[in-house]
């Protein structure tokens, strides 16, 4: 493959911190690198605390467990998203209710969210996804969820480093989840961060992530937990990456601007809109096509060694959620039918971008 969609970008400090992790003797899911990653993430993003987890999905599962989600419960969630946003809740027995996207931001539509909450006043949680690095309208969603007494969880897996009205992604919500997967702007090879200003919630999730072991000398368990904490070695990679986040954001912004420059004068190609209330992290350069088939584009690019993807397929169209309730406007389906994610790695060469644009023009 000549250009991946979003490959990891290493800065050189990762090897040194991994060596320090080995030298410390801590390999298991505890140790100085885990502690440092949590402390520095909380400080960088402006939260009361952080918990480093084996994945962003696990962070969401811990929140579902902390809420004691179970059969018969309802969880409202973004429709245009990756399945991990809602899967942990459904796996515990909850029924999902999906809410369509806002055409101006592609994130969850607040007006439709209000309709969903009115129809489901006993919903146990609202999971709003930051899409492709762009923050959802947190203030509006917090006000709405507060009215209905529903905790707001922001799935910010794709938006690490993005800002909303000058604040870090998701700030103001009950809980925020970041991903440190290998395709994200910063990575630990695989991992996640759970951030919150609710220190009691973080303590509860920390206990659940260590098999819910009680603080006594013997192994005592009064509830069922899971194995969810990040190990010290991958935490070292994540810590090194976190410390270079500003460089990563600048690199993604350069790629975004380079793609935009190549779109000038092409009325068949439009970039994802930028919300006026924030600064996306430009994780991926995402476009919509007019008169060209995104799947054909993916195939044509792949034939020349370029990885591209369609947009997320809306959750209400997923076979696994067949029959689930959804509050729809048609925006998500339209974006899925016309959307394309372009290679967006920080090291993407200009000549490869030119070649890809020529391929798209020839479709």
C-alpha angles and dihedrals in degrees: 000000000000096000127015123206096248114348121184115265117212124203102193101255092089094077093051095050092045088054089051089051091053092046091052091061092232113125102141124081095292135060144098096298092055091048092048094047092052094046095046093044092052091049096044094050096037102243132138091244147338138220120206111219137184090254143351087253090058090052089056091047090053090053090050090050092047088054089048090233112189146152113324095024121120127220122190115214145168113278097207100062146091116287093246090072091073107012097090091056094046091047088060091052105269123142113232124225111194127211123203128237131269109243090218096057107009087229122110115309108242095205091053089045089058090053090051093049092048090052093045107034092161095056110140098215145359116221112196119187126217101221124223091335098315120119122236118235095277099176093052092046093047091052090048095047092046089055091056097036094242122140114240117223117188114208096210093166090129099037108062106151095016119124136218116201088338094310129107118269112288096005107156096035122109090249138359129202127204127188124225093187119145094260096052128097090260123021144185089196086266128355147098145226128228111201129185144147088223102094093185089057091051091049091050092049091047089056093046090050091058096055090274091277113179118235096257130109094254127056105273123169125183095170137021116265134167143229102266113138123111119247123246095246098053088041087061090057091047092049092052090049094047090055089057096045094117090056090048091052091049090050093051091047090054091053091048091051091047091054091046091054089055092051095060111122094009106119091182092064129063130175124230108275119253117231114237092225100065155012116258119215091230092230090164133011103233125186141175122229128217117206093358128095114238093209090053088049091052090051095047093049093046090053088062095044101266121129114219131158140201117246119273111292106238115257095237088062094052113107091224089063097042109153095018116142117254137179102219141184098172094249096115094048091050092049091048090052094051106025130108131182112213128206106277109173117148091239097050110141119234093230090057090052089052091050092050092049090052089052092051092048090054097055 
